[in-house]
């Protein structure tokens, strides 16, 4: 009886294909907010500890695989061992070497933990951040104004960050700069930020705090000292005055309408404290703490009915006349 052999084609297994695809996608990470892409001294320590553990794990993995291959290939059928050989091997490979590794890693962890917990100097710049559902209020001691979802710091300087929550638990995390710090109700927590290069670093609430937890992001903007001082001076000054007729009509619509009941704009009659200060809203990186980009179209949709953009947030739909909406958008866009 003759049997016919069929040619078997090699086909990549789905799991192998998925792993290979993920490896390729890691090259697209770029400047993603990852602790392994540090931009400051705090994250650099975390990344160094992570890589230390990674390479130790890789060395152990390679050693175990080499011993397995040696046992399966070169020692097959030969079960003779010298007297005391297993005991010495277990003592060295199973006890002595792991002990040295664990002590070294523990020492490195304590060193980095102490460095991350060290308080900044007394004269260090300070920023006060309050977590709300679901946005971040940012104030600087000595400055009359406030901003939202955007923290400016000078490059190369350690900045003290005081953290509070106005409602539920939140967690302040900037992966490229520092590990997370939880915001506990009734307490003032402290951490610090230090960026070694200018740029923008995305932060995120890392403690689930409700339906819009994913849209509670913020941006840390590190800039040269002169630019930071200029930005801080603008935060302490009245908002930009309207320059066009449309902007003047928009200011009037804002102050005389329902917006002023919850929001404030420095130098105007709008002194609300429920929602974010909008004195520099035109220059902010996003609307709704990362919900949508800060452009005219999304701003108009947010004003008309923010619930369609970020359901559950505290801002109700606004009764703004369609004819006045473009003027209101023009005015808010001018506030930088």
Backbone torsions as a table, in degrees:
resi	resn	phi	psi	omega
1	UNK	NA	125.5	-176.9
2	UNK	-96.6	139.4	176.4
3	UNK	-113.3	141.9	-179.2
4	UNK	-101.7	126.3	177.9
5	UNK	-90.7	131.3	177.1
6	UNK	-96.3	140.0	177.8
7	UNK	-68.7	128.4	-179.2
8	UNK	-98.9	120.6	177.9
9	UNK	-88.8	137.1	178.0
10	UNK	-78.8	128.2	177.7
11	UNK	-123.9	132.6	-180.0
12	UNK	-64.1	135.9	178.7
13	UNK	-69.3	147.3	-178.6
14	UNK	-56.2	-39.7	-178.3
15	UNK	-65.2	-43.3	179.3
16	UNK	-63.1	-39.5	178.6
17	UNK	-63.9	-40.5	-179.6
18	UNK	-65.2	-43.7	179.2
19	UNK	-62.8	-42.3	179.7
20	UNK	-63.4	-40.2	178.9
21	UNK	-64.6	-40.3	178.0
22	UNK	-64.8	-37.0	177.4
23	UNK	-62.7	-39.1	177.8
24	UNK	-67.5	-37.5	-177.6
25	UNK	-69.8	-20.1	179.4
26	UNK	-64.2	-23.2	176.7
27	UNK	-71.9	-11.7	179.5
28	UNK	-92.3	4.3	-174.1
29	UNK	-63.7	-41.4	177.5
30	UNK	59.1	-130.9	179.7
31	UNK	-95.4	43.5	179.5
32	UNK	-65.9	151.7	-179.4
33	UNK	-72.8	76.7	-177.0
34	UNK	-120.4	141.7	176.3
35	UNK	-65.2	-17.9	177.7
36	UNK	-87.3	2.6	173.1
37	UNK	-123.0	65.8	-169.3
38	UNK	-70.1	147.7	175.5
39	UNK	-122.4	1.4	-178.8
40	UNK	-146.2	173.3	-174.2
41	UNK	-67.1	-35.9	-179.8
42	UNK	-64.8	-49.8	179.4
43	UNK	-67.2	-28.9	178.0
44	UNK	-63.3	-39.1	177.0
45	UNK	-65.3	-42.7	179.6
46	UNK	-63.6	-43.9	179.2
47	UNK	-63.5	-39.9	178.6
48	UNK	-62.6	-41.6	178.1
49	UNK	-66.9	-38.7	178.7
50	UNK	-62.9	-45.4	-179.7
51	UNK	-67.4	-33.8	175.8
52	UNK	-60.8	-47.4	178.3
53	UNK	-65.2	-37.4	-179.4
54	UNK	-63.0	-49.0	-176.3
55	UNK	-70.4	-32.5	173.6
56	UNK	-63.7	-43.7	178.2
57	UNK	-62.0	-41.2	178.9
58	UNK	-64.4	-39.9	179.0
59	UNK	-64.3	-42.8	177.9
60	UNK	-64.3	-42.0	179.0
61	UNK	-61.1	-45.8	-179.9
62	UNK	-63.1	-41.5	179.8
63	UNK	-63.6	-43.7	-179.7
64	UNK	-64.3	-43.0	179.4
65	UNK	-64.3	-38.5	178.7
66	UNK	-65.3	-41.7	177.8
67	UNK	-65.9	-36.9	178.3
68	UNK	-64.8	-45.7	178.3
69	UNK	-62.7	-42.3	179.6
70	UNK	-61.4	-41.3	-179.1
71	UNK	-69.6	-37.2	-176.2
72	UNK	-81.2	-31.5	-173.0
73	UNK	-102.5	-54.6	-170.7
74	UNK	-88.3	-21.5	-178.9
75	UNK	-108.0	12.2	-178.0
76	UNK	-62.4	127.5	176.9
77	UNK	83.7	-11.8	-179.3
78	UNK	-105.7	101.5	-175.9
79	UNK	-104.2	7.9	-179.5
80	UNK	-78.0	133.1	176.7
81	UNK	-131.1	150.6	178.4
82	UNK	-76.6	154.9	-178.3
83	UNK	-63.7	127.9	177.9
84	UNK	84.3	-8.7	-177.6
85	UNK	-63.1	-46.2	178.7
86	UNK	-60.1	-38.4	-178.6
87	UNK	-64.7	-43.7	178.9
88	UNK	-63.8	-40.1	-178.9
89	UNK	-64.8	-45.9	179.6
90	UNK	-64.6	-39.2	-179.0
91	UNK	-63.9	-43.9	-176.6
92	UNK	-78.0	-55.2	-173.9
93	UNK	-78.3	-29.1	-175.1
94	UNK	-98.0	-15.3	-176.6
95	UNK	-128.1	-56.0	-173.3
96	UNK	-65.9	-52.3	-177.9
97	UNK	-63.4	-48.1	176.0
98	UNK	-58.6	-35.5	178.8
99	UNK	-63.1	-45.6	179.1
100	UNK	-62.5	-43.2	-179.6
101	UNK	-63.4	-46.7	-178.6
102	UNK	-63.4	-41.2	178.7
103	UNK	-64.9	-41.5	179.4
104	UNK	-64.2	-44.9	179.8
105	UNK	-66.0	-40.5	179.1
106	UNK	-62.7	-42.6	178.0
107	UNK	-63.6	-42.7	178.0
108	UNK	-64.7	-38.1	178.7
109	UNK	-65.1	-42.5	177.7
110	UNK	-64.1	-39.7	178.6
111	UNK	-60.9	-47.5	-178.4
112	UNK	-70.0	-36.6	178.4
113	UNK	-62.7	-41.2	177.9
114	UNK	-65.6	-39.7	179.8
115	UNK	-67.2	-39.6	-180.0
116	UNK	-70.8	-28.1	-179.2
117	UNK	-89.1	-5.3	-179.5
118	UNK	-67.9	133.7	-178.0
119	UNK	-77.5	147.0	175.5
120	UNK	-65.9	170.1	176.5
121	UNK	-63.5	157.8	-178.1
122	UNK	-62.1	-34.2	-178.5
123	UNK	-90.3	13.5	179.8
124	UNK	-68.6	148.8	175.2
125	UNK	-58.4	145.8	-176.2
126	UNK	-126.6	140.7	174.6
127	UNK	-131.7	138.3	-179.8
128	UNK	-108.9	124.8	-176.1
129	UNK	-121.1	128.1	178.0
130	UNK	-117.8	128.2	178.8
131	UNK	-88.1	130.8	174.8
132	UNK	-122.8	168.2	172.5
133	UNK	-92.8	108.5	-3.3
134	UNK	-130.0	81.8	177.8
135	UNK	-158.9	169.6	-175.9
136	UNK	-117.6	125.5	174.4
137	UNK	-93.9	130.7	-173.8
138	UNK	-123.7	123.8	178.7
139	UNK	-131.9	152.5	177.5
140	UNK	-119.2	124.0	180.0
141	UNK	-54.8	132.0	-178.9
142	UNK	94.9	-17.2	178.0
143	UNK	-98.0	136.7	-177.4
144	UNK	-77.3	-23.5	-175.9
145	UNK	-95.6	176.0	178.5
146	UNK	-142.9	164.5	174.7
147	UNK	-135.4	-176.5	-176.7
148	UNK	-141.5	137.5	171.3
149	UNK	60.6	22.2	-179.1
150	UNK	-153.3	122.2	-178.3
151	UNK	-117.5	124.7	176.9
152	UNK	-103.0	134.8	179.2
153	UNK	-137.9	152.8	175.4
154	UNK	-79.5	142.0	-179.2
155	UNK	-67.3	138.7	173.4
156	UNK	80.2	2.5	179.9
157	UNK	-115.5	142.1	177.3
158	UNK	-82.5	123.3	-175.3
159	UNK	-111.4	127.6	176.4
160	UNK	-77.1	134.5	179.2
161	UNK	-121.0	118.0	176.3
162	UNK	-98.9	129.0	-169.9
163	UNK	-119.0	133.4	174.9
164	UNK	-138.3	161.7	172.2
165	UNK	-122.7	141.4	-179.4
166	UNK	-93.3	-9.0	-176.6
167	UNK	-147.9	-101.1	-175.9
168	UNK	-88.9	-179.3	178.2
169	UNK	-71.7	136.3	173.1
170	UNK	-129.9	176.2	176.9
171	UNK	-145.4	127.8	-175.0
172	UNK	-93.8	118.8	-175.3
173	UNK	-142.6	123.3	171.9
174	UNK	-121.1	94.3	-170.5
175	UNK	-54.8	-35.6	-176.8
176	UNK	-81.9	-4.0	-177.6
177	UNK	-122.7	-45.9	-174.8
178	UNK	-153.0	159.3	171.9
179	UNK	-70.2	169.1	-174.8
180	UNK	-74.8	153.7	174.9
181	UNK	-130.6	124.5	-177.6
182	UNK	-76.7	143.5	175.3
183	UNK	-100.0	116.2	-175.8
184	UNK	-106.9	132.2	-179.9
185	UNK	-58.4	132.4	179.1
186	UNK	84.3	-0.8	-179.0
187	UNK	-122.8	155.8	171.0
188	UNK	-111.5	111.4	179.8
189	UNK	-96.0	158.2	180.0
190	UNK	-131.0	144.4	170.1
191	UNK	-145.7	-171.2	177.3
192	UNK	-146.7	156.9	178.3
193	UNK	-127.6	138.9	174.3
194	UNK	-146.9	116.2	179.4
195	UNK	-103.1	133.7	-179.4
196	UNK	-94.3	-7.8	176.0
197	UNK	-143.4	147.8	-179.5
198	UNK	-67.6	148.6	179.9
199	UNK	150.9	-175.5	-179.7
200	UNK	-112.3	134.4	-177.2
201	UNK	-124.9	120.6	-177.7
202	UNK	-78.0	136.2	175.0
203	UNK	-117.5	168.6	-174.1
204	UNK	-155.0	146.9	168.6
205	UNK	-70.1	126.1	-175.6
206	UNK	-107.5	13.8	177.3
207	UNK	-124.8	122.1	-177.0
208	UNK	-57.1	125.5	-172.1
209	UNK	-132.0	14.7	177.9
210	UNK	135.3	-171.1	-171.1
211	UNK	-63.5	-30.7	-178.7
212	UNK	-106.0	29.4	178.2
213	UNK	-56.9	-39.3	-178.8
214	UNK	-66.4	-24.3	178.9
215	UNK	-103.6	49.4	173.5
216	UNK	-129.3	61.5	-178.0
217	UNK	-101.0	166.4	174.9
218	UNK	-150.9	171.7	-177.2
219	UNK	-128.4	133.0	172.4
220	UNK	-102.2	119.1	-177.9
221	UNK	-106.2	111.3	177.8
222	UNK	-96.5	126.4	-175.3
223	UNK	-141.5	158.8	177.1
224	UNK	-54.9	154.5	-173.0
225	UNK	-55.9	-42.2	-178.4
226	UNK	-62.6	-41.7	178.6
227	UNK	-68.0	-37.5	177.9
228	UNK	-63.7	-43.9	179.3
229	UNK	-62.4	-39.7	178.6
230	UNK	-65.2	-41.5	178.8
231	UNK	-64.8	-41.2	-179.9
232	UNK	-66.0	-35.2	177.0
233	UNK	-64.7	-38.4	177.5
234	UNK	-66.6	-33.1	178.9
235	UNK	-67.7	-23.1	-178.3
236	UNK	-96.3	-1.1	-176.8
237	UNK	-106.7	163.3	175.3
238	UNK	-60.0	154.8	179.7
239	UNK	-64.4	160.3	179.0
240	UNK	-59.7	136.2	179.8
241	UNK	-77.7	145.9	177.1
242	UNK	-59.9	141.1	-177.6
243	UNK	-111.6	-20.9	-177.3
244	UNK	-121.2	166.6	178.0
245	UNK	-61.8	-40.5	179.7
246	UNK	-62.3	-41.5	179.4
247	UNK	-66.9	-38.1	177.7
248	UNK	-65.7	-40.9	176.2
249	UNK	-65.7	-36.0	178.0
250	UNK	-66.3	-40.4	176.2
251	UNK	-60.9	-43.0	178.8
252	UNK	-62.1	-41.9	178.9
253	UNK	-64.5	-36.2	-179.6
254	UNK	-69.1	-50.7	-174.3
255	UNK	-69.2	-37.6	-176.2
256	UNK	-88.6	-11.7	-178.5
257	UNK	-94.4	-162.6	-177.1
258	UNK	-78.4	-15.7	-176.7
259	UNK	-59.8	-39.8	-175.5
260	UNK	-68.6	-13.7	179.3
261	UNK	-70.1	-26.8	-176.1
262	UNK	-117.0	-25.3	-174.4
263	UNK	-115.9	157.8	176.8
264	UNK	-122.9	150.2	171.9
265	UNK	-135.4	119.4	-174.6
266	UNK	-58.9	135.5	178.4
267	UNK	87.1	3.9	178.4
268	UNK	-123.4	179.5	177.8
269	UNK	-80.4	-2.2	178.9
270	UNK	-81.7	112.4	-176.7
271	UNK	-130.9	30.0	179.4
272	UNK	-67.9	150.5	-177.6
273	UNK	-124.2	4.8	-178.4
274	UNK	-76.8	-45.4	-178.4
275	UNK	-105.6	-177.6	-178.3
276	UNK	-63.9	150.3	169.2
277	UNK	-67.2	130.1	-175.0
278	UNK	-107.4	19.5	-175.3
279	UNK	-64.1	-23.8	177.6
280	UNK	-129.8	32.3	-173.8
281	UNK	-63.6	-27.4	-177.4
282	UNK	-65.9	-22.8	-177.9
283	UNK	-101.4	1.3	-177.0
284	UNK	-74.3	154.5	-170.3
285	UNK	-74.9	-20.4	-176.8
286	UNK	-156.5	175.1	173.2
287	UNK	-115.9	135.8	177.5
288	UNK	72.3	35.9	176.4
289	UNK	57.9	46.6	177.8
290	UNK	93.7	7.7	-178.0
291	UNK	-71.0	-45.8	-178.1
292	UNK	-145.5	160.4	176.8
293	UNK	-64.8	155.6	-180.0
294	UNK	-91.1	83.5	174.7
295	UNK	-132.7	173.9	-173.3
296	UNK	-61.6	-43.1	-177.7
297	UNK	-63.2	-49.0	-179.9
298	UNK	-68.5	-33.5	178.3
299	UNK	-65.0	-42.1	177.2
300	UNK	-62.1	-42.4	177.5
301	UNK	-64.8	-35.9	178.7
302	UNK	-67.2	-42.6	-179.8
303	UNK	-64.6	-46.3	-176.1
304	UNK	-64.5	-46.3	-179.1
305	UNK	-162.4	90.2	-178.1
306	UNK	-68.1	-17.0	-179.8
307	UNK	-66.9	-23.5	176.1
308	UNK	-78.1	-17.4	-179.6
309	UNK	-97.1	-45.5	-177.2
310	UNK	-137.5	80.1	-175.2
311	UNK	-57.4	136.1	177.0
312	UNK	95.7	-9.2	179.8
313	UNK	-71.2	168.1	-169.8
314	UNK	-78.8	-6.0	-175.8
315	UNK	-92.2	118.7	179.0
316	UNK	-80.4	165.2	174.6
317	UNK	-56.3	141.6	-175.7
318	UNK	-103.0	132.7	-179.9
319	UNK	-81.1	63.9	179.9
320	UNK	-94.2	130.2	179.1
321	UNK	-64.1	141.8	-178.0
322	UNK	-58.0	-34.2	-178.0
323	UNK	-71.6	-25.2	-177.9
324	UNK	-95.1	-13.2	-177.4
325	UNK	-61.4	-44.2	178.7
326	UNK	-60.5	-37.1	178.2
327	UNK	-66.4	-40.7	178.5
328	UNK	-64.1	-40.7	177.3
329	UNK	-63.3	-44.2	-179.3
330	UNK	-61.2	-40.3	179.7
331	UNK	-66.6	-48.2	-179.1
332	UNK	-65.4	-35.3	178.0
333	UNK	-67.3	-23.1	-178.9
334	UNK	-81.6	-11.9	-176.4
335	UNK	-83.8	100.2	-178.3
336	UNK	-126.2	NA	NA
